[in-house]
């Protein structure tokens, strides 16, 4: 990236974000790596639904526990009753 002196603070913030961001293209098959990467981390996460092109954004002080919820059978069973599925 080109360094622009007028936006030096914004550039540094962006670089910090890029170094701490994780992207997973196959979360079902990358579950073990995702949970390993999120251990002892707080932050913001984003799920993208390939079927309807919608994003879900959330945050947690314990990303491991929060994201792990999405992999539990009871989570999907409860959501099937929801009008949001």
C-alpha positions as CSV (number, residue, x, y, z in Angstrom):
1,X,0.0,0.0,0.0
2,X,1.1,3.5,-0.7
3,X,1.8,5.6,2.3
4,X,0.0,8.9,2.3
5,X,1.2,11.3,5.0
6,X,-2.2,13.0,5.2
7,X,-3.9,9.7,6.2
8,X,-1.1,8.0,8.2
9,X,-3.3,7.3,11.2
10,X,-6.0,5.7,9.1
11,X,-3.5,3.6,7.2
12,X,-2.0,2.3,10.4
13,X,-5.5,1.4,11.8
14,X,-6.2,-0.5,8.5
15,X,-2.9,-2.4,8.7
16,X,-3.6,-3.5,12.2
17,X,-7.1,-4.7,11.2
18,X,-5.7,-6.7,8.2
19,X,-3.2,-8.5,10.4
20,X,-5.9,-9.6,12.8
21,X,-8.6,-10.6,10.4
22,X,-9.3,-14.2,9.5
23,X,-11.2,-15.2,6.4
24,X,-12.6,-18.7,5.9
25,X,-14.2,-19.9,2.7
26,X,-15.5,-23.2,3.9
27,X,-16.4,-22.9,7.6
28,X,-17.9,-26.3,7.9
29,X,-14.7,-28.0,6.9
30,X,-12.5,-25.4,8.6
31,X,-14.1,-25.6,12.0
32,X,-11.1,-26.9,13.9
33,X,-8.9,-24.1,12.4
34,X,-11.5,-21.4,13.1
35,X,-11.9,-22.5,16.7
36,X,-8.1,-22.6,17.2
37,X,-7.7,-19.1,15.7
38,X,-10.5,-17.6,17.8
39,X,-9.3,-19.0,21.2
40,X,-8.8,-16.3,23.8
41,X,-9.9,-13.5,21.4
42,X,-12.6,-10.9,21.6
43,X,-13.8,-9.1,18.5
44,X,-16.3,-8.8,15.7
45,X,-17.3,-11.6,13.3
46,X,-19.2,-11.7,10.1
47,X,-21.0,-14.6,8.4
48,X,-22.0,-14.4,4.8
49,X,-25.0,-16.5,3.5
50,X,-24.2,-17.7,0.0
51,X,-27.9,-18.6,-0.6
52,X,-29.4,-15.2,0.0
53,X,-26.3,-13.0,-0.1
54,X,-27.0,-11.5,3.3
55,X,-24.4,-10.8,6.1
56,X,-24.8,-11.4,9.8
57,X,-22.4,-9.4,11.9
58,X,-21.9,-9.9,15.6
59,X,-19.4,-9.4,18.4
60,X,-18.3,-11.1,21.5
61,X,-15.7,-10.9,24.3
62,X,-15.2,-14.6,23.8
63,X,-15.3,-15.4,20.1
64,X,-14.4,-19.1,20.6
65,X,-17.6,-19.7,22.6
66,X,-19.8,-17.5,20.5
67,X,-18.8,-18.9,17.1
68,X,-18.8,-22.5,18.5
69,X,-22.5,-22.0,19.1
70,X,-23.1,-22.0,15.4
71,X,-21.7,-25.5,15.1
72,X,-24.0,-27.1,17.6
73,X,-27.0,-29.2,16.6
74,X,-29.3,-27.4,19.1
75,X,-28.6,-24.1,17.4
76,X,-29.9,-25.2,14.1
77,X,-32.9,-27.0,15.5
78,X,-33.9,-23.9,17.5
79,X,-33.5,-21.7,14.4
80,X,-35.7,-23.9,12.2
81,X,-38.6,-22.7,14.3
82,X,-37.7,-19.1,13.8
83,X,-39.2,-16.9,11.2
84,X,-35.8,-15.6,10.3
85,X,-34.5,-18.8,8.7
